[in-house]
Amino acid sequence: MIFQLDTRGMYPQAIIPSLNNMMERIDVNDCIKVFADNEYVIMQVKKIAITRNYSIQYSGVENNYLVVIIGKTTSDVVFETTDSAFLDDEEEEAEEENEFIEEGYVVTIGSDYIGTGDKSIGKHLMKNFVYSLAKQEQLPEAIILMNEGVFLSTRDSDIIDNLKYLATNGTVVYTCKDSLEYYELTNELQVGMKTDMTNIVSIMKKATKLINM
């Protein structure tokens, strides 16, 4: 069974009781689709779901987001998110700072390869880095992709599967909106959500540890 919760326009405090009620009702092969219009709500939904040992998947277009909370023993839920998945295309700035990063670490990636030498070995090293990151016992709270790092979350990337694994298991994957526009990849995002520099700075300030690649 698929439950739906539309939180757009709702105060965050009003969302939690409704979400908790739905989460008490979902069982094997059930899921909850949560529609949201700001990233603060996404973070709160993520925290609640992870605390209860549920899996999550999410995607977004500008300030329109969809989070899917998956029943504890469901093996896989596949969904697609496009502009048509959202009823309201009006852009709004997030009203709250990101408060979810309190104990975890954040990884920022500014290129699709590691180092300053040959790009072939550099890309191989980056692939191994993201793969190794996905194998860690403690996954990062967030990954931020900027500049040429946006190539990792867009089409033709051979790192997409590892980024999707991280996203499914609670890591929030952010891709810089300005970088996507510069490289003409705005419509090619395959995982995570777009964000702006104001939010990126806020996330970095909140991080307990920051790893820059």
Backbone torsions as a table, in degrees:
resi	resn	phi	psi	omega
1	MET	NA	141.9	178.9
2	ILE	-110.5	119.7	174.6
3	PHE	-97.7	151.2	178.7
4	GLN	-128.8	138.5	176.8
5	LEU	-133.1	112.8	180.0
6	ASP	-96.5	107.4	-175.7
7	THR	-98.3	2.0	-177.0
8	ARG	-62.3	125.3	-178.7
9	GLY	86.4	-5.2	-179.5
10	MET	-89.3	150.2	171.9
11	TYR	-72.8	140.4	-178.8
12	PRO	-53.4	-36.6	-178.1
13	GLN	-64.9	-27.0	-179.1
14	ALA	-83.1	-16.1	-176.7
15	ILE	-77.9	-38.7	-171.2
16	ILE	-57.8	-48.2	179.3
17	PRO	-59.5	-41.7	-180.0
18	SER	-65.6	-41.1	-180.0
19	LEU	-66.0	-45.1	178.8
20	ASN	-59.7	-40.0	179.6
21	ASN	-62.4	-44.0	179.6
22	MET	-67.3	-38.3	-177.3
23	MET	-68.0	-26.4	175.6
24	GLU	-70.3	-21.6	-173.3
25	ARG	-97.3	-18.4	-175.8
26	ILE	-79.4	148.1	-176.0
27	ASP	-132.0	-165.6	178.6
28	VAL	-55.1	133.2	178.4
29	ASN	69.8	6.3	173.1
30	ASP	-90.6	161.2	172.8
31	CYS	-153.4	160.3	176.9
32	ILE	-118.1	125.8	173.5
33	LYS	-97.5	118.1	-179.5
34	VAL	-108.9	119.9	176.5
35	PHE	-96.3	134.8	-177.1
36	ALA	-141.3	158.2	179.8
37	ASP	-117.3	7.7	173.7
38	ASN	-153.1	156.4	-172.5
39	GLU	-72.0	-24.2	178.3
40	TYR	-62.1	-43.0	178.0
41	VAL	-63.1	-40.8	178.3
42	ILE	-56.1	-44.9	-178.1
43	MET	-65.1	-39.0	179.5
44	GLN	-67.1	-41.9	177.7
45	VAL	-62.0	-43.2	179.2
46	LYS	-59.9	-45.9	-178.2
47	LYS	-60.5	-43.6	-179.1
48	ILE	-65.4	-44.5	-177.3
49	ALA	-65.6	-45.0	-178.0
50	ILE	-66.2	-37.7	178.5
51	THR	-60.0	-34.2	-179.3
52	ARG	-92.1	7.8	177.1
53	ASN	67.6	29.8	172.2
54	TYR	-92.5	155.0	173.6
55	SER	-90.6	155.3	178.3
56	ILE	-134.2	151.0	168.7
57	GLN	-133.8	149.0	-178.5
58	TYR	-155.3	161.6	173.4
59	SER	-158.4	170.6	-177.7
60	GLY	-161.8	155.6	174.0
61	VAL	-127.6	109.5	-174.6
62	GLU	54.4	-122.1	-179.3
63	ASN	-99.6	24.8	174.9
64	ASN	-115.1	117.8	-172.4
65	TYR	-126.9	151.3	174.9
66	LEU	-128.9	125.0	174.8
67	VAL	-115.6	133.8	175.4
68	VAL	-112.1	120.0	175.9
69	ILE	-97.5	123.8	-170.6
70	ILE	-104.9	136.7	176.8
71	GLY	-50.8	146.9	-168.4
72	LYS	-53.4	-37.2	-174.9
73	THR	-110.4	13.4	177.4
74	THR	-73.1	129.9	-175.1
75	SER	-73.1	-39.4	-176.3
76	ASP	-163.5	140.8	172.6
77	VAL	-132.4	123.2	-178.0
78	VAL	-109.0	134.0	177.2
79	PHE	-146.1	157.8	177.8
80	GLU	-118.2	144.6	178.7
81	THR	-123.1	121.5	176.9
82	THR	-132.3	176.1	179.1
83	ASP	-55.3	-35.2	-175.9
84	SER	-72.6	-9.3	-179.6
85	ALA	-76.3	-10.9	-175.4
86	PHE	-118.7	142.6	-175.9
87	LEU	-87.6	-23.6	-173.7
88	ASP	-121.4	115.4	-178.6
89	ASP	-96.3	3.8	-178.0
90	GLU	-67.7	132.0	-179.1
91	GLU	-86.4	135.8	175.5
92	GLU	-134.3	145.6	175.4
93	GLU	-79.3	143.9	177.0
94	ALA	-62.2	133.1	-174.5
95	GLU	-87.4	-14.8	-176.3
96	GLU	-122.8	151.0	172.5
97	GLU	-73.5	158.6	176.8
98	ASN	-72.9	116.5	-177.5
99	GLU	-109.2	6.5	-174.1
100	PHE	-81.1	-21.1	-174.8
101	ILE	-90.4	93.9	-177.0
102	GLU	-119.5	-33.8	-176.4
103	GLU	-127.9	-11.6	-174.5
104	GLY	-93.3	-174.5	179.4
105	TYR	-120.0	158.2	-177.5
106	VAL	-123.1	138.7	178.7
107	VAL	-112.9	126.6	174.6
108	THR	-110.1	134.9	-178.1
109	ILE	-127.2	122.8	-176.0
110	GLY	-110.4	8.9	-179.7
111	SER	-155.2	165.9	176.0
112	ASP	-96.6	9.7	174.8
113	TYR	-144.5	160.7	-178.6
114	ILE	-105.7	137.4	175.4
115	GLY	90.5	-177.7	-176.9
116	THR	-117.3	5.4	-179.6
117	GLY	-89.9	-140.2	-178.7
118	ASP	-62.3	130.9	-176.3
119	LYS	-68.5	-27.6	-178.7
120	SER	-63.3	-49.4	177.8
121	ILE	-69.8	-31.9	178.3
122	GLY	-63.3	-40.0	177.7
123	LYS	-69.7	-36.1	176.8
124	HIS	-64.2	-41.3	178.6
125	LEU	-64.7	-39.2	178.8
126	MET	-65.2	-41.1	177.5
127	LYS	-60.5	-43.8	178.8
128	ASN	-67.1	-34.8	179.3
129	PHE	-63.6	-49.3	-178.7
130	VAL	-66.2	-38.6	176.5
131	TYR	-60.7	-45.9	-179.9
132	SER	-66.0	-35.2	177.8
133	LEU	-61.5	-40.8	-179.1
134	ALA	-69.5	-17.0	-179.0
135	LYS	-93.8	-4.0	-178.3
136	GLN	-69.4	147.9	176.8
137	GLU	-64.5	-40.7	175.8
138	GLN	-106.2	110.4	179.5
139	LEU	-80.3	155.3	177.8
140	PRO	-65.5	150.2	174.6
141	GLU	-68.0	-35.6	-177.8
142	ALA	-152.5	150.9	169.6
143	ILE	-121.4	130.5	-179.1
144	ILE	-115.1	122.2	-179.6
145	LEU	-108.0	123.3	-178.4
146	MET	-132.8	163.1	179.4
147	ASN	48.9	-131.0	-178.1
148	GLU	-69.4	-8.8	175.2
149	GLY	-63.5	-20.9	-179.7
150	VAL	-67.8	-17.4	176.6
151	PHE	-63.8	-22.0	-177.4
152	LEU	-74.7	-26.7	-175.9
153	SER	-106.1	9.0	-178.2
154	THR	-116.5	-176.7	-173.3
155	ARG	-57.6	152.4	177.0
156	ASP	69.8	8.1	177.0
157	SER	-82.8	135.7	177.9
158	ASP	-90.9	10.9	178.9
159	ILE	-108.0	-3.7	-175.7
160	ILE	-53.5	-46.0	-175.6
161	ASP	-60.2	-40.8	178.9
162	ASN	-69.6	-36.4	176.4
163	LEU	-66.7	-38.2	178.1
164	LYS	-66.7	-36.5	176.6
165	TYR	-62.7	-45.9	178.3
166	LEU	-60.1	-44.7	-179.0
167	ALA	-63.6	-41.0	-180.0
168	THR	-64.6	-29.2	-176.7
169	ASN	-101.3	20.3	168.1
170	GLY	110.3	-11.7	177.1
171	THR	-78.2	130.9	177.5
172	VAL	-88.7	121.1	-178.7
173	VAL	-100.3	113.5	178.8
174	TYR	-104.8	139.1	173.6
175	THR	-122.5	131.2	-176.8
176	CYS	-63.8	123.5	-177.6
177	LYS	-65.7	-40.8	179.7
178	ASP	-62.7	-39.5	179.5
179	SER	-67.1	-40.5	176.7
180	LEU	-59.6	-42.6	-179.7
181	GLU	-66.8	-39.8	-178.4
182	TYR	-62.8	-43.0	-178.3
183	TYR	-90.9	9.8	177.4
184	GLU	56.3	46.2	-179.3
185	LEU	-120.4	18.3	-174.3
186	THR	-55.1	-37.7	-176.7
187	ASN	-97.8	13.0	-175.0
188	GLU	-109.7	6.2	-177.2
189	LEU	-64.1	129.5	-176.2
190	GLN	-108.7	-15.6	-176.1
191	VAL	-153.8	145.8	176.1
192	GLY	77.8	-152.6	-175.0
193	MET	-140.3	157.9	176.4
194	LYS	-81.4	151.6	175.7
195	THR	-152.0	168.6	-179.1
196	ASP	-109.6	175.0	-174.3
197	MET	-67.5	-30.5	177.7
198	THR	-60.6	-44.5	179.5
199	ASN	-70.4	-37.0	178.5
200	ILE	-60.1	-45.3	178.8
201	VAL	-62.6	-41.0	179.0
202	SER	-61.7	-43.1	179.5
203	ILE	-63.4	-44.7	-178.8
204	MET	-63.8	-36.6	178.5
205	LYS	-66.0	-34.7	-177.0
206	LYS	-80.5	-18.2	-173.5
207	ALA	-67.3	135.8	173.7
208	THR	-70.1	-41.5	175.8
209	LYS	-131.6	143.8	-178.3
210	LEU	-128.3	121.2	177.9
211	ILE	-107.8	118.7	-179.5
212	ASN	-104.3	124.5	179.0
213	MET	-113.1	NA	NA
